[in-house]
Amino acid sequence: MVIKPKALVLKADGTNCDEETAFAFSLIGGDSHIVHINELRTNNYKLNDFQILAIPGGFSYGDDVVSGKILAVELTSFFSEELQKFVARKDTLTIGICNGFQVLIRTGLLPFGTIGKMQATLTNNDSGHFECRWINLKIEPKSKCVFLNNSNTSDGGRLILSEVEGEAMTPPRWTNNKIMSFQVAHGEGKFFTKDSVMEKIEKEKLVVFRYVNSLGKPTQKYPDNPNGSLHSIAGICDTTGRIVGLMPHPERFIFREQHPNWRRFKINKPEGLPIFENMIKYVKSA
């Protein structure tokens, strides 16, 4: 009998992407459980019983104080020991998407696993307002992330030139197999840290995703970089490569019809799906 890897999708008041995230894991063979933070506190669920911890997007606790702060305080105050044991296991993965990325940063799990000590932040977008659009994203081919390197090596994840009503279209610029199209939806997504920390992040190859322009080049220019993140950072991992956070939403592109141009472009495989597939494959083989 094949045992499905168990994914805990953590939610709190205000979380609103939990169902999509849980569905993405279930779609490719995971056993997903949406668990409210209070259910962990009452021991209805135990973190140690899972292989994947996913902190989804949304507005946990209404982004009171700053985005992700209150949930991060809950995790570091009540679950510090359990978190340390969980991330120390070689058969586990942790992912934070959008608000979940903000939570992982504020717990200190990203970038260096220093629980209770922040080393970076995700702050207000340079534009001064909420950004909701599809952007181009590049996977760093040499990052330490244990489940994304070479995850998109076939043409299955590319948008390919097609024709609509007989009119030839300009080929999308992101045909390189390490460039994807995802949606962002956040008001506090600018990755920021001091120079010494950024130098260490780059040196240890902890950058997993960067915002890129139409030519596939990392950029600081708006709107390709929707928030002004330093070094065009859209997502990072920790030094083990098993904890990953990103601002864009892969769970919103697991069906080709979710892309705004799905009728215009031939999309062989939705580009968010390989992230969840590779996580399941990793924990199965760990």
N, C-alpha and C positions, 0 to 999 in steps of 0.2 A: 504494500500500500504506500502510495506517495503522500508524504506529509507536507502540507502546504506551509510555507513560512508565514509566521504570524506577524502582522503589522499593527501596531498601536497608533491610531490617529488621535492625537491629543487635542481636546477642545476645551474652551472656557467660554464664559459669557461674551458674546460678540464675535466669536469665530464663525466664519460663514463659508469656508471652502473645505470643510471636513468631509462632506458627502462626496464631493468630486474626487478628493484625494483618496479616500477609502475605495471608491469605485475603480479608480485607476489601478490600484494594487490588486483588487479582486479580479479585474479584467484579464490580467496576465498571470493568474494562478496563485495569488496571495490570499491569506486568510485575514481579512481586515476587521478591526474592531474600533469603532468610534468610542472613545473613552473620555468622559468629562474629568477634569482635574480633581474634582471632589470624589470621584470613584476611586482614584488612586489613594487619596487621603484616607478613605474608609476601608481600604484593602479589598474592595470588590474586584480590583484588578491589580496585578503585580507586574512591574516593569520587567522583572527578571524572566517572566514567562514568554517574552516576545523577542523576535530577532530584529525587527525594524521599529524605530521610533520616528514618526512623522509629525511635525508640528506645522499645520496648514496655515493658509492665509486667512485674512479677515481683519477684524478690528478687536482683538481680545481686550475685554474690559473697556471698550470704546476708545482705545488709545489714550486713556487717562494718564496724566503726567507726561509720558512720551510713549510712542508705539512700542508694544511688547514688554514694557517695564514691569507691570504688575504680575504678569504670568511668569516672567523671569525671576522675580522676587519669590514667588510661590515655589518655583522649582528649586532655587538655591536655598530657601529657608527650610523646606519640608522634605526635599528629595535629593539633597546633595550626595549623600552616601549611596543611594540607589543609582543615581546618575553615574557616579564614578565607577561603580561596579559594572553597570551596563556598557558604558563606552570602553571599558577595559577588556571586555570580552572580544575575542577575535571573530566571533560569528555574528556580530551585530553591525547595523548601519543606522545612522541618524540623518534625517533630512529636515531642513526648515525652509519653507517656501513663503516669501514675502513677509508677512507678520511673523511667521515661524523663524525666518532668518534673523529678524530683529530680536526675537526672543533668544536665539542661540548666541548672538553677539552680546546681549545684555547679561546672560548667565556667565559669560566668559568661556563657554565651551568652544566658541570660535573667537580668534583663530588658533589659540595655543592650548586649549583645554584647561585654562586657569579658572575653575569654577569659583564664582564670587568676586572675580577681578576682571573688569572690562579692559580690553586692550585696544578696542576700536569702537566705532559707533556707526549707526545709520541715521542720518539727520535730514532736515528739511530739504526738499528738492530745490535746486537753484532757481527754478522757474517760479517758486513761491506758491505753487498750487498743485492739486492732485493731478497726476499724469495717468491717463488710461489710453493705451494704444498698442499696436503690434510693433515690435522692434526686432532688429537683427542681432543675433547673439553668436559668439564664437566660443567653442570649447578649446581650452588650452591643451594642446596635445601632450605636453610633458608635465601636466599637473600631477600631484600626488593622489588625486582621487582614485580610489581602487576599483570603481565600477564604471567610470565614464571614459577612460582612455580607449580610443579606437571603437567606441560604442556606435559610431555612426559611419562606419567605413564603407558601407555599400551605398548605392544610389537610392536606396529605399527611403532615405530621410530627406531627399532633396525636392525642391520645387522645380519642375521641369517645364520648359516652354511648350505651350499648347496654343490652339487657335480658338477664337470665339467668333462665331458668325462670319467666318471667312477672313477675319482681320488678323494678320500676324502680329503677335505681341512682342514687346521687348523682353528678352530673357531676364529673369530675376538675377540680381548680382550675387545672391548667396548660394550659387550652385556648388561651391566648394563643400566637400562633405563634412567639414567641421563647423559649418555656419548654419544656424537654425533661425526660425522665426517664432517668437513667443509673444504673449501679451504681458504687459506690465500694468499694474493698477495700484498706485501707492502715492502717498504724500510725503513720506519720509524714507527715501531710498538711497540717499547720497552716502556712499561708503567713505568714511573719513577716519584718519588716524595720524599720529605723529610720524615724522620722517623715519625714525629708527625702527618703528614697528613695520611700516610699509616696506622698508628695505629688507627686513627679515621675512616678511610674507613673500616678496618676490624671490629672494634668494632660496627659500625653502620650497618654492614652486607650489604655493598654496592657492594661487588664483586658478579657479576652475572655469569661469565664464567671464567674457568681456563683451561690452557693447561695441558693435562695429558699425561702420557706415555702409553705403551701398556698394563700396568696393571691397568690403570685407576687412577693412583696416580699423583697429581700435581707435576710438575717437572721444574727445571731450566736448564736441560740439553738439548743441541742442538742435533738433530733437532726437538725433540718433542716440545720443547719450541722454536719457530722459530726465536725469536727476543731477548730473554734474559729478558723479562718482569719480574719485581720484583713480588714476590709472585705468579708467574705463571699467572698473570692477563691477560685475553684475552678480558674482557668486564666488565663494571661497570654500576651502576645506581646512580641516585641522591637520596637524603633522602626521597623524596616522592615515589620513586619506579616507577615513570611515565616517566622518561627520561633515556634512555639506550643507551650505545655506546659499540660497539664491533669491533675488527679488522677482524675476519673471516667473510666470505660472505654467509649468509643463502640464499640469493636470487639466488645463483648459485647451489642450491640443492633443487629445488622444483619439479623436475621430477627425477624418479629413474635412468633414463638413463644418468643423468649428473654425477653420481658417476663413477670414473674410473674403479671400479670393479663391475659394475652393472650386468654384465653377470656371474660373479663368485659367488656373494652373492645374496641371496634372500632378496630384500629390499621391505618390505611391504609398507612403507611410507617414502618418502624423508624427511630427518631430518630438512631441512630448513623451510618446510611448516608450522609446528606448531607455529613458531614465528609469522608469519603473520596472521594465523588463530586466535591465541589468542589475538592479538592486535585488530582485528576486533570485536571479541566477547566482549572484555573489553569495547570498546567505545560504542558498542550497548547497553550494560547493565548499563553504567555509568549514 
